[in-house]
Amino acid sequence: MEIDAVKKLLRDFKSGRLNTDAALKKLAHLPFQDIEFAKIDFHRPLRQGIPEVILGLGKEIPELVSIIRKMRKQRMNVLITRLEPDKAKQLLKKINTAKYNARAKTFKIIQHKIPVLGKGTIVVISAGTSDLPVAEEARETAEFLGNRVDKIYDVGVAGLHRVMAFREKLREARVLIVVAGMEGALPSVVAGLVDKPVIGVPTSVGYGASFAGISALFGMLNTCANSVAVVNIDNGYGAACVASLINRL
């Protein structure tokens, strides 16, 4: 249950439009609903400010459908991450109002307008086009969480003039998410140009000695820039959650 829904419920109860039994029925599934294979956390938006998001990996279509139905019944918007195209195709046949971003592997069902909660703009930056699956996951998630989002893609350190061309956009951002593989140098470069928080996202993109993103991770952790925080490899979702909370402060 989202904050606006709880506020409406309390207003309706106070005004008499909703009696005690009806109010209790609406609150009956707080803090979670147990459906055997999953325990859906309807209380999370109130507790953390971020709703529960479904990780698509490892879940079967009937399980996904069941979770979605429970969330929709509570009038919650739905976001699934890491959903493979074949599963997305099957779900789209059942839910024609959903939208699937094949590159990000995100699946969205928007039942009500997402309010803008962020005070400024989150800018998502990718070092290369190969980093776009992670960058797009971050962008889709940040928008789902109520942020204005801008993007700057393919501006890695192999051609620094590219990122320098966007200096004004960088400075206007309130939070920046910088996604990079290979040696993971771009967050340090961006952090040296702005006075805002930079969230580095290492990706598993790179040749053998990149060790599936470990080199980029270590490079970002060893940054000499003083405003870089780092999330796990390929974790565009986590970066967007952190950026969203910062953007609300």
Secondary structure, 3 states (H helix, E strand, C coil): CCHHHHHHHHHHHHHCCCCHHHHHHHHCCCCCEECCCCEECCCHHHHHCCCCCEECCCCCHHHHHHHHHHHHHCCCCEEEECCCHHHHHHHHHHCCCCEEECCCCEEEECCCCCCCCCCCEEEEEECCHHHHHHHHHHHHHHHHCCCEEEEECCCCHHHHHHHHCCHHHHHHCCEEEEEECCCCCHHHHHHCCCCCCEEEEECCCCCHHHHHHHHHHHHHHCCCCCCEEECCCCCHHHHHHHHHHHHHC
